[in-house]
Amino acid sequence: MWFFSTGLASSRKTIFLTILACSLSLCSLAQDQTSQPAQEIPSFDPQTPDQAATPQTPVTGDHAKPAEQKPAGTPAIQPEEPQTSAIKLGPGDLVEVNVYGVPELTTKTRVSNDGDLYLPLIDYVHVGDLSLEESQKLIEKRLEDGGFVRNPHVSIFVNEYASQGVTLLGEVGKPGIYPVLGDRRLFDMFSAAGGLSERASRTVSITRRNHPDKPEVVSLARNLTDKPETNVEVHPGDTIEIFRAPIVYIVGDVGRPSGLLVDNGSLTVLQAVALAGGPNRTAKLNGTRIIRKGNGPNGMIETVVPLKKMLQAKAPDMTLEANDILFVPVSGAKVATARGIEAALALTTAVSIYAVHP
């Protein structure tokens, strides 16, 4: 009995010691694994086998983005050139040339007809058809090559652009020469000249400097904005002429003797009579005449107008031409046929001018 109790106690003691030893071994192994530094396992995308060889985009800030890749063949965007680069110097331009740090060389002169500038030390310099930048570089080179100024810096200021002007003639508020710097169009020049006058027609002639024998004729609308295609470009050296609208005079025994500006289309006898307020009761309708320039006496030709029949629709209407005089005499007046022209011409000097838009 004692033997069995002693053997059982010894067996229990052995099992306990074995379990204790295993526990201590497991704890030691766990401590060794925790003490070793963790190895970072790189991520790998199976769809991109060359991922490891692909360089990463550097980040330069919190909001930095990868540089955009432009497709091959895309042209680089060039900065816009200043307008002054297109302006060329020409005969008659008044310029002031300054050399930085050398006030003694400051010169105010005018470009000659040959396109030359006379400057101290370097004599004549040809600047005709050169831009401001090109002229400045040319003068700087002449000063440096001649040994007058080391590393010169030249600036040119244009006081008057005589060669960059457009000439406006005819029926505008202020005819003259107006500078054209940069892109300008026909309507811009009208505005600079004070607009079209009351007697201006809708026909404009533009003569280009390079083609003086081929003037360009532009037909304007009554309201300029109705035909934007007529707002053509103008260039330095152009001559713009705005013609006067044709005038038809109606004088004599009518309600309102006047001169009628016909800026577009034509005018007939009945239209002119109606616009003049119609004939008075004392008018001699059958004595109405058209007085027109020609090879007749006094350089004029008379044409009888059956105005009474026209008003009764028994005779066709007649078309008037520019500068015609429609004369309606007074019935019973002692106006001789030979003096009819002189009387009509005298009356035209005191009529009022009205614009007509047929």
ZIKA-V564249 format. One record per pair of residues at least 6 apart in sequence whose C-alpha atoms are under 8 Angstrom apart, sorted by the first residue. I is the first residue (numbers start at 1). GAP is how many residues later the second one is. D is the distance in Angstrom with one decimal. If there is no record, write none. Layout:
i=I gap=GAP d=D
i=I gap=GAP d=D
//
This chain:
i=44 gap=7 d=7.6
i=45 gap=6 d=7.5
i=57 gap=9 d=6.1
i=58 gap=8 d=7.8
i=59 gap=6 d=7.3
i=59 gap=7 d=7.9
i=83 gap=98 d=7.9
i=83 gap=99 d=5.8
i=84 gap=47 d=7.6
i=84 gap=48 d=7.3
i=84 gap=97 d=7.9
i=84 gap=98 d=7.4
i=85 gap=46 d=5.9
i=85 gap=47 d=6.9
i=85 gap=48 d=7.0
i=86 gap=45 d=6.6
i=86 gap=96 d=7.3
i=87 gap=44 d=5.6
i=87 gap=45 d=7.3
i=87 gap=77 d=7.9
i=87 gap=94 d=6.9
i=87 gap=95 d=7.3
i=88 gap=40 d=7.4
i=88 gap=41 d=5.1
i=88 gap=42 d=5.1
i=88 gap=43 d=4.4
i=88 gap=44 d=7.0
i=88 gap=76 d=7.8
i=89 gap=22 d=7.9
i=89 gap=26 d=7.9
i=89 gap=38 d=6.5
i=89 gap=39 d=5.5
i=89 gap=40 d=5.4
i=89 gap=41 d=5.7
i=89 gap=42 d=6.1
i=89 gap=43 d=7.1
i=89 gap=72 d=8.0
i=89 gap=74 d=7.0
i=89 gap=75 d=8.0
i=90 gap=21 d=6.5
i=90 gap=23 d=8.0
i=90 gap=25 d=5.8
i=90 gap=37 d=7.5
i=90 gap=38 d=4.9
i=90 gap=39 d=6.0
i=90 gap=72 d=7.7
i=90 gap=73 d=5.1
i=90 gap=74 d=7.7
i=91 gap=19 d=7.7
i=91 gap=20 d=5.0
i=91 gap=21 d=5.2
i=91 gap=22 d=4.8
i=91 gap=23 d=6.8
i=91 gap=24 d=5.4
i=91 gap=37 d=7.0
i=91 gap=71 d=7.3
i=91 gap=72 d=5.9
i=92 gap=18 d=5.9
i=92 gap=19 d=5.2
i=92 gap=20 d=6.2
i=92 gap=21 d=6.9
i=92 gap=69 d=7.6
i=92 gap=70 d=5.2
i=92 gap=71 d=6.1
i=93 gap=17 d=5.5
i=93 gap=18 d=5.4
i=93 gap=65 d=7.1
i=93 gap=66 d=7.6
i=93 gap=67 d=5.5
i=93 gap=68 d=5.0
i=93 gap=69 d=4.9
i=93 gap=70 d=6.1
i=94 gap=14 d=7.3
i=94 gap=15 d=5.8
i=94 gap=16 d=4.3
i=94 gap=17 d=6.5
i=94 gap=64 d=6.0
i=94 gap=65 d=5.4
i=94 gap=66 d=5.0
i=94 gap=67 d=6.9
i=94 gap=68 d=7.6
i=95 gap=13 d=5.8
i=95 gap=14 d=5.6
i=95 gap=15 d=6.0
i=95 gap=16 d=7.6
i=95 gap=61 d=6.6
i=95 gap=62 d=5.6
i=95 gap=63 d=4.3
i=95 gap=64 d=5.5
i=95 gap=65 d=7.1
i=96 gap=10 d=7.3
i=96 gap=11 d=5.7
i=96 gap=12 d=4.2
i=96 gap=13 d=6.4
i=96 gap=60 d=5.7
i=96 gap=61 d=5.1
i=96 gap=62 d=6.3
i=96 gap=63 d=7.2
i=97 gap=8 d=8.0
i=97 gap=9 d=5.6
i=97 gap=10 d=5.2
i=97 gap=11 d=6.3
i=97 gap=57 d=7.1
i=97 gap=58 d=6.0
i=97 gap=59 d=4.7
i=97 gap=60 d=6.6
i=98 gap=7 d=6.7
i=98 gap=8 d=4.6
i=98 gap=9 d=6.7
i=98 gap=56 d=5.7
i=98 gap=57 d=5.3
i=98 gap=58 d=6.4
i=99 gap=6 d=6.3
i=99 gap=7 d=6.4
i=99 gap=53 d=6.7
i=99 gap=54 d=5.8
i=99 gap=55 d=4.6
i=99 gap=56 d=6.6
i=100 gap=52 d=7.0
i=100 gap=53 d=5.5
i=100 gap=54 d=6.4
i=100 gap=55 d=7.9
i=105 gap=15 d=6.6
i=107 gap=12 d=6.9
i=107 gap=13 d=7.9
i=109 gap=8 d=7.1
i=109 gap=9 d=7.4
i=110 gap=7 d=6.9
i=111 gap=6 d=5.3
i=111 gap=16 d=7.9
i=111 gap=17 d=7.8
i=114 gap=12 d=8.0
i=114 gap=14 d=7.3
i=115 gap=11 d=5.7
i=115 gap=12 d=5.7
i=115 gap=13 d=4.0
i=115 gap=14 d=7.7
i=116 gap=8 d=6.0
i=116 gap=9 d=5.4
i=116 gap=10 d=4.2
i=116 gap=11 d=5.8
i=116 gap=12 d=6.5
i=117 gap=7 d=5.4
i=117 gap=8 d=5.1
i=117 gap=9 d=6.3
i=117 gap=10 d=6.9
i=118 gap=6 d=4.4
i=118 gap=7 d=6.4
i=119 gap=6 d=7.4
i=121 gap=22 d=8.0
i=121 gap=27 d=7.7
i=122 gap=20 d=6.6
i=122 gap=21 d=6.8
i=122 gap=24 d=7.6
i=125 gap=14 d=7.4
i=127 gap=8 d=5.8
i=132 gap=24 d=6.7
i=136 gap=18 d=5.6
i=136 gap=19 d=6.2
i=136 gap=20 d=6.7
i=137 gap=17 d=7.5
i=139 gap=15 d=7.1
i=140 gap=11 d=7.8
i=140 gap=12 d=5.6
i=140 gap=13 d=6.5
i=140 gap=14 d=6.1
i=143 gap=6 d=5.7
i=143 gap=7 d=7.9
i=143 gap=9 d=7.1
i=144 gap=6 d=5.8
i=144 gap=7 d=6.6
i=144 gap=8 d=6.8
i=161 gap=18 d=6.3
i=162 gap=17 d=7.3
i=163 gap=73 d=6.9
i=163 gap=74 d=7.0
i=164 gap=15 d=5.5
i=164 gap=16 d=5.6
i=164 gap=17 d=7.1
i=164 gap=72 d=4.6
i=164 gap=73 d=6.6
i=165 gap=12 d=5.7
i=165 gap=13 d=5.0
i=165 gap=14 d=4.0
i=165 gap=15 d=5.4
i=165 gap=71 d=5.1
i=165 gap=72 d=6.0
i=165 gap=73 d=7.7
i=166 gap=11 d=5.4
i=166 gap=12 d=5.3
i=166 gap=13 d=6.2
i=166 gap=14 d=6.6
i=166 gap=68 d=7.8
i=166 gap=69 d=7.1
i=166 gap=70 d=5.6
i=166 gap=71 d=5.5
i=166 gap=72 d=5.1
i=166 gap=73 d=5.9
i=166 gap=74 d=7.4
i=167 gap=8 d=7.7
i=167 gap=9 d=5.7
i=167 gap=10 d=4.4
i=167 gap=11 d=6.5
i=167 gap=70 d=7.4
i=167 gap=71 d=6.4
i=167 gap=72 d=4.7
i=167 gap=73 d=6.0
i=168 gap=7 d=5.3
i=168 gap=8 d=5.4
i=168 gap=9 d=6.3
i=168 gap=10 d=7.7
i=168 gap=21 d=8.0
i=168 gap=25 d=7.7
i=168 gap=71 d=6.1
i=168 gap=72 d=4.9
i=168 gap=73 d=5.9
i=168 gap=74 d=7.8
i=169 gap=6 d=5.3
i=169 gap=7 d=6.8
i=169 gap=70 d=7.6
i=169 gap=71 d=6.1
i=169 gap=72 d=4.6
i=169 gap=73 d=6.3
i=170 gap=30 d=8.0
i=170 gap=71 d=5.5
i=170 gap=72 d=4.8
i=170 gap=73 d=5.8
i=170 gap=74 d=7.1
i=171 gap=25 d=6.0
i=171 gap=26 d=5.3
i=171 gap=27 d=7.9
i=171 gap=28 d=6.6
i=171 gap=29 d=5.0
i=171 gap=70 d=7.9
i=171 gap=71 d=5.4
i=171 gap=72 d=6.2
i=171 gap=73 d=6.1
i=172 gap=18 d=7.2
i=172 gap=21 d=6.3
i=172 gap=22 d=6.6
i=172 gap=23 d=5.7
i=172 gap=24 d=4.4
i=172 gap=25 d=5.0
i=172 gap=28 d=7.4
i=172 gap=70 d=7.2
i=173 gap=20 d=5.7
i=173 gap=21 d=4.6
i=173 gap=22 d=5.6
i=173 gap=23 d=6.1
i=173 gap=24 d=5.7
i=174 gap=19 d=5.0
i=174 gap=20 d=5.9
i=175 gap=18 d=6.4
i=176 gap=17 d=7.7
i=178 gap=11 d=7.7
i=178 gap=14 d=7.5
i=178 gap=15 d=7.9
i=179 gap=57 d=7.7
i=180 gap=55 d=7.0
i=180 gap=56 d=6.0
i=183 gap=50 d=7.5
i=183 gap=51 d=7.8
i=183 gap=52 d=8.0
i=184 gap=49 d=6.0
i=184 gap=50 d=5.8
i=184 gap=51 d=7.3
i=185 gap=46 d=6.0
i=185 gap=47 d=5.5
i=185 gap=48 d=4.3
i=185 gap=49 d=5.2
i=186 gap=44 d=7.9
i=186 gap=45 d=5.2
i=186 gap=46 d=5.6
i=186 gap=47 d=6.2
i=186 gap=48 d=6.1
i=187 gap=44 d=5.9
i=190 gap=6 d=6.5
i=198 gap=157 d=7.7
i=199 gap=45 d=5.6
i=199 gap=46 d=5.7
i=199 gap=62 d=6.9
i=199 gap=156 d=7.6
i=200 gap=42 d=6.6
i=200 gap=43 d=6.1
i=200 gap=44 d=4.7
i=200 gap=45 d=5.3
i=200 gap=63 d=7.4
i=201 gap=41 d=7.1
i=201 gap=42 d=5.7
i=201 gap=43 d=5.1
i=201 gap=44 d=3.9
i=201 gap=45 d=7.5
i=201 gap=61 d=7.8
i=201 gap=62 d=4.7
i=201 gap=63 d=7.4
i=202 gap=17 d=5.7
i=202 gap=18 d=4.8
i=202 gap=19 d=6.5
i=202 gap=20 d=7.0
i=202 gap=40 d=7.9
i=202 gap=41 d=7.7
i=202 gap=43 d=7.4
i=202 gap=61 d=5.9
i=202 gap=62 d=6.9
i=203 gap=14 d=7.0
i=203 gap=15 d=5.9
i=203 gap=16 d=4.8
i=203 gap=17 d=6.2
i=203 gap=39 d=6.5
i=203 gap=40 d=6.2
i=204 gap=13 d=5.7
i=204 gap=14 d=5.1
i=204 gap=15 d=6.4
i=204 gap=16 d=7.5
i=204 gap=36 d=7.0
i=204 gap=37 d=5.8
i=204 gap=38 d=4.8
i=204 gap=39 d=6.4
i=205 gap=10 d=6.2
i=205 gap=11 d=5.6
i=205 gap=12 d=4.5
i=205 gap=13 d=6.3
i=205 gap=35 d=5.8
i=205 gap=36 d=5.2
i=205 gap=37 d=6.6
i=205 gap=38 d=8.0
i=206 gap=9 d=5.5
i=206 gap=10 d=5.0
i=206 gap=11 d=6.3
i=206 gap=12 d=7.7
i=206 gap=32 d=6.7
i=206 gap=33 d=5.7
i=206 gap=34 d=4.6
i=206 gap=35 d=6.5
i=207 gap=6 d=7.8
i=207 gap=7 d=6.9
i=207 gap=8 d=4.4
i=207 gap=9 d=6.3
i=207 gap=31 d=5.6
i=207 gap=32 d=5.1
i=207 gap=33 d=6.5
i=208 gap=6 d=7.8
i=208 gap=7 d=6.8
i=208 gap=27 d=7.8
i=208 gap=29 d=6.7
i=208 gap=30 d=4.7
i=208 gap=31 d=6.7
i=209 gap=27 d=7.8
i=209 gap=28 d=5.1
i=209 gap=29 d=5.5
i=209 gap=30 d=7.9
i=218 gap=12 d=6.5
i=219 gap=11 d=7.2
i=220 gap=7 d=7.1
i=220 gap=10 d=6.4
i=221 gap=6 d=6.1
i=245 gap=16 d=5.8
i=245 gap=17 d=5.9
i=245 gap=18 d=4.9
i=246 gap=15 d=5.7
i=246 gap=16 d=5.4
i=246 gap=17 d=6.5
i=246 gap=76 d=4.8
i=246 gap=77 d=6.6
i=247 gap=12 d=6.1
i=247 gap=13 d=5.3
i=247 gap=14 d=4.6
i=247 gap=15 d=6.1
i=247 gap=75 d=5.5
i=247 gap=76 d=5.2
i=247 gap=77 d=7.5
i=248 gap=11 d=5.6
i=248 gap=12 d=5.1
i=248 gap=13 d=6.6
i=248 gap=14 d=7.5
i=248 gap=72 d=7.3
i=248 gap=73 d=7.2
i=248 gap=74 d=5.8
i=248 gap=75 d=5.1
i=248 gap=76 d=5.2
i=248 gap=77 d=6.2
i=248 gap=78 d=7.7
i=249 gap=8 d=7.8
i=249 gap=9 d=6.0
i=249 gap=10 d=4.3
i=249 gap=11 d=6.2
i=249 gap=74 d=6.9
i=249 gap=75 d=6.2
i=249 gap=76 d=4.7
i=249 gap=77 d=6.1
i=249 gap=99 d=6.7
i=250 gap=7 d=5.7
i=250 gap=8 d=5.7
i=250 gap=9 d=6.3
i=250 gap=10 d=7.9
i=250 gap=22 d=6.9
i=250 gap=23 d=7.3
i=250 gap=26 d=7.1
i=250 gap=75 d=5.8
i=250 gap=76 d=4.6
i=250 gap=77 d=6.0
i=250 gap=78 d=7.7
i=250 gap=98 d=8.0
i=251 gap=6 d=4.7
i=251 gap=7 d=6.6
i=251 gap=74 d=7.3
i=251 gap=75 d=6.3
i=251 gap=76 d=5.2
i=251 gap=77 d=6.4
i=251 gap=93 d=6.7
i=251 gap=96 d=6.4
i=251 gap=97 d=6.8
i=251 gap=100 d=7.8
i=252 gap=75 d=5.6
i=252 gap=76 d=4.8
i=252 gap=77 d=5.4
i=252 gap=78 d=7.1
i=252 gap=92 d=7.3
i=252 gap=95 d=7.5
i=253 gap=26 d=6.1
i=253 gap=27 d=5.7
i=253 gap=29 d=7.1
i=253 gap=30 d=5.3
i=253 gap=75 d=5.5
i=253 gap=76 d=5.7
i=253 gap=77 d=5.6
i=254 gap=19 d=7.6
i=254 gap=22 d=6.5
i=254 gap=23 d=6.5
i=254 gap=24 d=5.6
i=254 gap=25 d=4.2
i=254 gap=26 d=5.2
i=254 gap=29 d=7.3
i=254 gap=74 d=7.0
i=255 gap=21 d=5.9
i=255 gap=22 d=4.4
i=255 gap=23 d=5.7
i=255 gap=24 d=6.1
i=255 gap=25 d=6.1
i=256 gap=20 d=4.8
i=256 gap=21 d=5.6
i=256 gap=22 d=8.0
i=257 gap=19 d=5.9
i=257 gap=94 d=5.9
i=257 gap=95 d=7.3
i=258 gap=18 d=6.5
i=258 gap=90 d=7.7
i=258 gap=93 d=4.6
i=258 gap=94 d=4.8
i=258 gap=95 d=5.7
i=258 gap=96 d=7.0
i=259 gap=89 d=7.6
i=259 gap=92 d=6.2
i=259 gap=93 d=5.9
i=259 gap=94 d=4.5
i=259 gap=95 d=6.1
i=260 gap=12 d=7.7
i=260 gap=93 d=5.8
i=260 gap=94 d=5.0
i=260 gap=95 d=5.7
i=260 gap=96 d=6.0
i=261 gap=92 d=6.9
i=261 gap=93 d=5.8
i=261 gap=94 d=4.4
i=261 gap=95 d=5.3
i=262 gap=93 d=6.4
i=262 gap=94 d=5.1
i=262 gap=95 d=6.4
i=262 gap=96 d=7.4
i=263 gap=92 d=7.4
i=263 gap=93 d=6.8
i=263 gap=94 d=6.5
i=264 gap=93 d=6.3
i=264 gap=94 d=6.7
i=265 gap=92 d=7.8
i=265 gap=93 d=6.2
i=266 gap=53 d=7.3
i=266 gap=54 d=7.3
i=266 gap=55 d=7.6
i=266 gap=92 d=6.9
i=267 gap=52 d=6.0
i=267 gap=53 d=5.7
i=267 gap=54 d=7.6
i=267 gap=91 d=7.1
i=268 gap=49 d=6.6
i=268 gap=50 d=5.5
i=268 gap=51 d=4.2
i=268 gap=52 d=5.3
i=269 gap=48 d=6.4
i=269 gap=49 d=5.6
i=269 gap=50 d=6.3
i=269 gap=51 d=6.4
i=269 gap=57 d=7.7
i=270 gap=40 d=7.6
i=270 gap=41 d=7.6
i=270 gap=47 d=6.7
i=270 gap=48 d=7.9
i=273 gap=6 d=6.9
i=279 gap=6 d=7.9
i=279 gap=49 d=7.6
i=282 gap=48 d=5.8
i=282 gap=49 d=5.5
i=283 gap=45 d=6.5
i=283 gap=46 d=5.9
i=283 gap=47 d=4.5
i=283 gap=48 d=5.2
i=284 gap=44 d=6.7
i=284 gap=45 d=5.6
i=284 gap=46 d=5.3
i=284 gap=47 d=4.2
i=284 gap=48 d=7.7
i=285 gap=21 d=7.2
i=285 gap=22 d=5.4
i=285 gap=23 d=5.3
i=285 gap=43 d=6.7
i=285 gap=44 d=7.6
i=285 gap=46 d=8.0
i=286 gap=19 d=7.1
i=286 gap=20 d=5.4
i=286 gap=21 d=6.0
i=286 gap=22 d=6.0
i=287 gap=17 d=7.2
i=287 gap=18 d=7.4
i=287 gap=19 d=7.7
i=287 gap=41 d=6.7
i=287 gap=42 d=6.3
i=288 gap=16 d=6.3
i=288 gap=17 d=5.3
i=288 gap=18 d=6.9
i=288 gap=19 d=6.4
i=288 gap=38 d=7.2
i=288 gap=39 d=5.6
i=288 gap=40 d=4.6
i=288 gap=41 d=6.4
i=289 gap=13 d=6.3
i=289 gap=14 d=5.4
i=289 gap=15 d=4.5
i=289 gap=16 d=5.1
i=289 gap=37 d=6.0
i=289 gap=38 d=5.4
i=289 gap=39 d=6.8
i=290 gap=12 d=5.6
i=290 gap=13 d=5.0
i=290 gap=14 d=6.5
i=290 gap=15 d=6.8
i=290 gap=34 d=6.7
i=290 gap=35 d=5.6
i=290 gap=36 d=4.7
i=290 gap=37 d=6.3
i=291 gap=9 d=6.5
i=291 gap=10 d=5.7
i=291 gap=11 d=4.7
i=291 gap=12 d=6.5
i=291 gap=33 d=6.0
i=291 gap=34 d=5.0
i=291 gap=35 d=6.5
i=291 gap=36 d=7.4
i=291 gap=50 d=7.0
i=292 gap=8 d=5.5
i=292 gap=9 d=5.2
i=292 gap=10 d=6.5
i=292 gap=31 d=7.3
i=292 gap=32 d=5.1
i=292 gap=33 d=6.6
i=293 gap=6 d=6.0
i=293 gap=7 d=4.4
i=293 gap=8 d=6.0
i=293 gap=31 d=7.7
i=294 gap=6 d=4.8
i=294 gap=7 d=5.5
i=295 gap=6 d=6.9
i=300 gap=41 d=7.9
i=306 gap=9 d=7.2
i=309 gap=6 d=5.3
i=310 gap=6 d=6.3
i=310 gap=7 d=6.3
i=325 gap=19 d=7.4
i=327 gap=17 d=6.2
//
